[in-house]
């Protein structure tokens, strides 16, 4: 195999990789679009799969300009979901746990009784009161 044949083979392989990347990004854009109906999504997918080169070219001409906008909306939505997940998982300990930690610090002599009372008051003041329907007593 000559050097020229190797270079041509590498070119065709890179073109194939670029083609798959483009096809995956277009199909994901089709399903990401909330304004497109189910029938529209199905027809676009059928067009892109049955007539791949023509389908991709027509899709890029017809809807390529707004692909970036849909990708940005999707990225913002994922970021919001991630932030909500992090806030849910990293929520502070319960009030009882915090009071237990404060009492342990007071008992070990790390903080004074006055510091304990001040931190306890602040902790109880910052805690939102729950209704009696939740089964907890209001503080």
Secondary structure, 3 states (H helix, E strand, C coil): CCHHHHHHHHHHHHHHHHHHHHHHHHHHHHHHCCCCCHHHHHHHHHHHHHCHHHHHHHHHHHHHHHHHHHHHHHHHHHHHHHHHHHHHHCCCCCHHHHHHHHHHHHHHCCCCHHHHHHHHHHHHHHCCCCCHHHCCCCC
